[in-house]
């Protein structure tokens, strides 16, 4: 989906418009793939299906890195939108960090292969879904920044909502883990993965906070 032709910020170049839109597509797609990958791991362990989805996220992150560098080059070499250039670069870089967290979390599953008891699976699924919803809302908020920044607050509210819900599930899951009869080493291992997943929503909230400031600056 292309960005609006009426966006003043990008009236000088369609290439930059397309690159930013594709970057946001990569972010949204990676969140959905992350959801599928975690569910695949819970259902089948470190299966080929999980590995394929983990590789898809890796490929998305690599493509997003290329796009990020191209966007930076366009902004500086063509001296585009100098009044907002720093904000756009800061947004793209922090969004890229969200992608990196999705990738690194799946790598941790692939390498360490945590043994997650079946009775914890529903909470892991719920946590993952809340995290993915927060990232999806962040992608929509970022699109709004370039299309209609008055909508940034609306989407940011959803980022905050899902981040708080993720925190609630994370806390519940960690309590369940440490109340169990598992040995301490396994409890600590599982806590690490809970926090790894939850950290993605935390970072999405941080980016949304920065995005809110960028939107305010554009509106004055």
Residue pairs with C-beta under 8 A, 6 or more apart in sequence:
1 21
2 17
2 18
2 21
3 10
3 17
3 18
3 20
3 21
3 143
3 146
3 147
4 147
4 148
7 17
7 146
7 147
9 81
9 84
9 146
10 16
10 17
10 20
10 80
10 81
10 146
12 78
12 80
12 81
13 74
13 78
13 80
15 74
16 71
16 74
16 75
16 80
17 146
19 67
19 70
19 71
19 74
20 71
20 88
20 92
20 146
21 143
22 67
23 64
23 67
23 68
23 71
23 92
23 95
24 95
24 139
24 142
24 143
26 60
26 61
26 63
26 64
26 67
26 99
27 64
27 95
27 98
27 99
27 135
27 138
27 139
27 142
28 135
28 136
28 139
29 60
30 57
30 60
30 61
30 64
30 99
30 102
30 103
31 102
31 132
31 135
31 136
31 139
32 132
32 136
33 53
33 56
33 57
33 60
34 57
34 102
34 105
34 106
34 128
34 131
34 132
34 135
34 200
35 128
35 129
35 132
36 53
37 50
37 53
37 54
37 57
37 106
37 109
38 106
38 109
38 124
38 125
38 128
38 197
39 125
39 128
40 47
40 49
40 50
40 53
41 47
41 50
41 109
42 116
42 121
42 124
42 125
44 50
45 113
46 109
46 110
46 113
50 109
50 110
51 110
53 106
54 106
54 107
54 109
54 110
57 102
57 103
57 106
58 103
60 99
61 99
61 100
61 102
61 103
64 96
64 99
65 96
68 92
68 93
68 96
71 88
71 89
71 92
72 89
72 92
74 80
75 81
75 85
75 88
75 89
76 85
81 88
84 214
84 217
84 218
87 214
87 217
87 218
90 210
90 214
91 142
91 145
91 207
91 210
91 211
91 214
94 203
94 206
94 207
94 210
95 138
95 142
95 207
97 203
97 207
98 135
98 138
98 200
98 203
98 204
98 207
101 199
101 200
101 203
102 135
102 200
104 196
105 193
105 196
105 197
105 199
105 200
108 192
108 193
108 196
109 193
112 189
114 189
114 190
114 193
115 186
116 124
116 190
116 193
117 180
117 182
120 173
120 176
120 177
120 190
123 169
123 172
123 173
123 176
124 173
124 194
124 197
126 169
127 166
127 169
127 170
127 173
127 194
127 197
127 198
128 197
130 162
130 163
130 165
130 166
130 169
130 201
131 162
131 166
131 197
131 198
131 200
131 201
131 204
133 158
133 162
134 158
134 159
134 162
134 163
134 166
134 200
134 201
134 204
134 205
135 200
135 201
135 204
137 155
137 156
137 158
137 159
137 161
137 162
137 204
137 208
138 155
138 159
138 204
138 207
138 208
138 211
140 155
140 158
141 151
141 152
141 155
141 156
141 158
141 159
141 208
141 211
142 211
144 150
144 151
144 152
144 154
144 155
145 152
145 211
145 214
145 215
145 218
149 215
149 218
149 219
150 219
152 211
152 212
152 215
153 212
153 215
156 208
156 211
156 212
159 204
159 205
159 208
160 205
160 208
162 201
163 201
163 202
163 204
163 205
166 198
166 201
167 198
167 201
167 202
170 194
170 195
170 197
170 198
173 194
174 191
174 194
177 187
177 190
177 191
177 194
178 187
178 191
180 187
182 190
